Amino acid sequence: MSSIVTFIGWHDSGKTTLAAGVVTELKKLGYRVAVIKSSNDSGIRFDTPGTDTFKHRQAGADSVLLVAPDQMVLQTGNSDLSLRTLAHRYFPDVDIVIGEGFKTARKTAKIEVCRNIDQHLRQEVHGVIAVATDLENVAGDYVFRLAEAKEIAFFIEKRFLLRKGEGREVSALLVNGNKIPIKAYIQEALAGTVYGFVKTLKLDKDIKEIELRIRIGDKQKPDFSRKD
C-alpha cells in the first residue's frame, strides 16, 4: 500500500515549492506519485497556472487531489479505465454516478441526446434506455424533451434508485478495478468474516463501514505447475 509523507509549515513558507521539487525527483526515480493538497481557503481555482495544484502537475505528479472547505477536486492521468471501473473506484459511496460520453461503455444504461435525425446512436450502441430530443416522430418506449430534465430525473429514480435499498449490497468485490457480481449470501458471508477480523482489533469506535484492499504479490499466487 502507499506510503505517506506530508510537508507542513506556515503560509508562504515554501511548502509547495519544496514538495513539488520532491515530486519531480521521485518521478525521475521511476515512482508513481500522487499529491494531496489541503487548504483552508474557499473558492480556489484548480490546476490553473500559478496555483499550487498546477505546480504539482507540472512537477510530474500522477494525480493531484485538492481538499478545501468548499470542494474536493481530483485530477489524475488517463488510465483507459472503463466507466464502471471509474465509478466503483472513485465514487463507491454515492447512490448513482452520472456519466457524460462513454457511448461504448459495456453493461451501462445510456440516455441518448439527439438534435439531428441523421445523427443518432441508439441503433449503433448497446444499452440505450431512453432518448431526449425535440425532434418529432422519434419512436421509443421512453422519449423525453430536452427541457424535461426533471422528468428524466424521475425516470432514473424509478428505474435505478427506488428499489435499490431492498437489495442493497453489504459487500462489493472489485478485481483489478472491475466489479464482480456476487450473490447476496456470499456478500453476507464476506462482510461477516471481515467484520469479525476487524472487531478483534478492539478499535475504539463504532464500525459502520470497512474498506479492504488486497494487492496480490508473487508469493500469494498459487503455483499450479507443482506436482505433489
C-alpha positions, 0 to 999 in steps of 0.5 A: 500500500502507499506510503505517506509523507506530508510537508507542513509549515506556515503560509508562504513558507515554501511548502509547495515549492519544496514538495513539488521539487520532491515530486519531480525527483521521485518521478525521475526515480521511476515512482508513481506519485500522487499529491494531496493538497489541503487548504483552508481557503474557499473558492480556489481555482484548480490546476490553473497556472500559478496555483499550487495544484498546477505546480504539482502537475507540472512537477510530474505528479500522477494525480493531484487531489485538492481538499478545501472547505468548499470542494474536493477536486481530483485530477489524475492521468488517463488510465483507459479505465472503463466507466464502471471501473471509474465509478466503483473506484472513485465514487463507491459511496454515492447512490448513482454516478452520472456519466457524460460520453462513454457511448461504448461503455459495456453493461451501462444504461445510456440516455441518448441526446439527439438534435439531428435525425441523421445523427443518432446512436441508439441503433449503433450502441448497446444499452440505450434506455431512453432518448431526449430530443425535440425532434418529432416522430422519434419512436421509443418506449421512453422519449423525453424533451430536452427541457424535461430534465426533471422528468428524466430525473424521475425516470432514473429514480424509478428505474435505478434508485427506488428499489435499490435499498431492498437489495442493497449490497453489504459487500462489493468485490472489485478485481483489478478495478472491475466489479464482480457480481456476487450473490447476496449470501456470499456478500453476507458471508464476506462482510461477516468474516471481515467484520469479525477480523476487524472487531478483534482489533478492539478499535475504539469506535463504532464500525459502520463501514470497512474498506479492504484492499488486497494487492496480490504479490508473487508469493500469494499466487498459487503455483499450479505447475507443482506436482505433489 
